[in-house]
């Protein structure tokens, strides 16, 4: 599953905060999404988030590899 939102480009004043948010939320096994959604709740196999911010505009994304046995029918 992938979710994405448009965000400002590299030179915008909010870009640094978006980069930090992406790192804290979804970068690696110590990230908050990994610990909560994968380790604590065991809902997914993998989860991540981040910001892609080229000069003209970018995206903030969140992704998860879902466990088919835990989906809602």
C-alpha contacts under 8 A as a table, 3 or more apart, distances in Angstrom:
res1	aa1	res2	aa2	distance
1	X	63	X	5.54
1	X	64	X	5.21
1	X	65	X	6.28
1	X	66	X	7.13
2	X	61	X	7.10
2	X	62	X	5.87
2	X	63	X	4.39
2	X	64	X	6.60
3	X	61	X	5.56
3	X	62	X	5.26
3	X	63	X	6.31
4	X	59	X	6.16
4	X	60	X	5.53
4	X	61	X	4.21
4	X	62	X	6.43
5	X	59	X	5.33
5	X	60	X	5.26
5	X	61	X	6.44
6	X	57	X	7.39
6	X	58	X	5.83
6	X	59	X	4.49
6	X	60	X	6.44
7	X	15	X	7.98
7	X	53	X	7.58
7	X	57	X	6.15
7	X	58	X	5.14
7	X	59	X	5.10
7	X	60	X	6.35
8	X	11	X	7.96
8	X	12	X	5.97
8	X	14	X	7.45
8	X	15	X	6.66
8	X	53	X	7.20
8	X	56	X	7.41
8	X	57	X	4.75
8	X	58	X	5.93
8	X	59	X	7.88
9	X	12	X	5.76
9	X	15	X	6.86
9	X	53	X	5.16
9	X	54	X	5.53
9	X	55	X	4.71
9	X	56	X	4.84
9	X	57	X	3.63
9	X	58	X	5.49
10	X	15	X	5.99
10	X	53	X	5.18
10	X	54	X	5.37
10	X	55	X	4.54
10	X	56	X	7.09
10	X	57	X	7.03
10	X	58	X	7.94
11	X	15	X	7.13
11	X	55	X	6.28
12	X	15	X	5.59
13	X	16	X	7.02
14	X	17	X	5.48
14	X	18	X	6.46
15	X	18	X	5.06
15	X	19	X	6.22
15	X	53	X	7.36
16	X	19	X	5.11
16	X	20	X	6.33
17	X	20	X	5.13
17	X	21	X	6.10
18	X	21	X	4.99
18	X	22	X	6.12
18	X	51	X	6.41
18	X	60	X	7.54
19	X	22	X	5.17
19	X	23	X	6.31
19	X	50	X	6.78
19	X	51	X	5.59
20	X	23	X	5.12
20	X	24	X	6.17
21	X	24	X	5.23
21	X	25	X	5.90
21	X	50	X	7.49
22	X	25	X	5.24
22	X	26	X	5.78
22	X	27	X	6.93
22	X	49	X	5.31
22	X	50	X	3.84
22	X	51	X	5.75
22	X	60	X	7.50
23	X	26	X	5.60
23	X	27	X	4.81
23	X	31	X	7.34
23	X	49	X	7.23
23	X	50	X	6.16
24	X	27	X	6.41
24	X	31	X	5.49
24	X	32	X	6.44
25	X	31	X	5.33
25	X	32	X	5.01
25	X	33	X	5.49
25	X	48	X	7.33
25	X	49	X	6.12
25	X	50	X	7.70
26	X	31	X	5.10
26	X	32	X	6.53
26	X	33	X	5.60
26	X	34	X	6.71
26	X	47	X	6.84
26	X	48	X	4.05
26	X	49	X	4.09
26	X	50	X	6.35
26	X	62	X	7.56
27	X	30	X	7.41
27	X	31	X	5.50
27	X	48	X	6.01
27	X	49	X	6.47
27	X	50	X	7.17
28	X	31	X	5.56
28	X	34	X	7.16
28	X	48	X	7.32
29	X	34	X	5.64
29	X	35	X	6.93
30	X	34	X	6.69
30	X	35	X	6.52
31	X	34	X	5.33
31	X	35	X	6.28
32	X	35	X	5.25
32	X	36	X	6.00
33	X	36	X	5.26
33	X	37	X	5.53
33	X	38	X	7.29
33	X	47	X	6.58
33	X	48	X	6.84
34	X	37	X	5.67
34	X	38	X	5.12
34	X	39	X	6.44
34	X	46	X	7.26
34	X	47	X	5.84
34	X	48	X	7.11
35	X	38	X	5.84
35	X	39	X	4.87
35	X	40	X	6.03
36	X	39	X	5.87
36	X	40	X	4.93
36	X	41	X	6.19
37	X	40	X	6.10
37	X	41	X	5.18
37	X	42	X	6.12
37	X	43	X	5.84
37	X	44	X	6.66
37	X	47	X	7.67
38	X	41	X	5.86
38	X	42	X	4.53
38	X	43	X	5.66
38	X	44	X	5.25
38	X	45	X	6.43
38	X	46	X	6.77
38	X	47	X	7.20
39	X	42	X	5.39
42	X	45	X	7.74
43	X	66	X	6.74
43	X	67	X	6.37
43	X	70	X	6.41
44	X	47	X	6.92
44	X	64	X	6.53
44	X	65	X	5.67
44	X	66	X	4.42
44	X	67	X	5.16
45	X	64	X	7.51
45	X	65	X	5.47
45	X	66	X	6.05
45	X	67	X	6.28
46	X	64	X	5.55
46	X	65	X	5.06
46	X	66	X	7.40
47	X	62	X	7.56
47	X	63	X	5.57
47	X	64	X	4.17
47	X	65	X	6.32
48	X	62	X	5.71
48	X	63	X	5.29
48	X	64	X	6.46
49	X	60	X	7.48
49	X	61	X	5.41
49	X	62	X	4.14
49	X	63	X	6.17
50	X	60	X	5.81
50	X	61	X	5.55
50	X	62	X	6.70
51	X	58	X	7.37
51	X	59	X	5.82
51	X	60	X	4.33
51	X	61	X	6.27
52	X	58	X	5.36
52	X	59	X	5.32
52	X	60	X	6.32
53	X	56	X	7.91
53	X	57	X	6.06
53	X	58	X	4.34
53	X	59	X	6.51
54	X	57	X	5.85
54	X	58	X	5.86
55	X	58	X	7.90
66	X	70	X	7.80
66	X	71	X	7.77
67	X	70	X	5.54
67	X	71	X	6.90
68	X	71	X	5.44
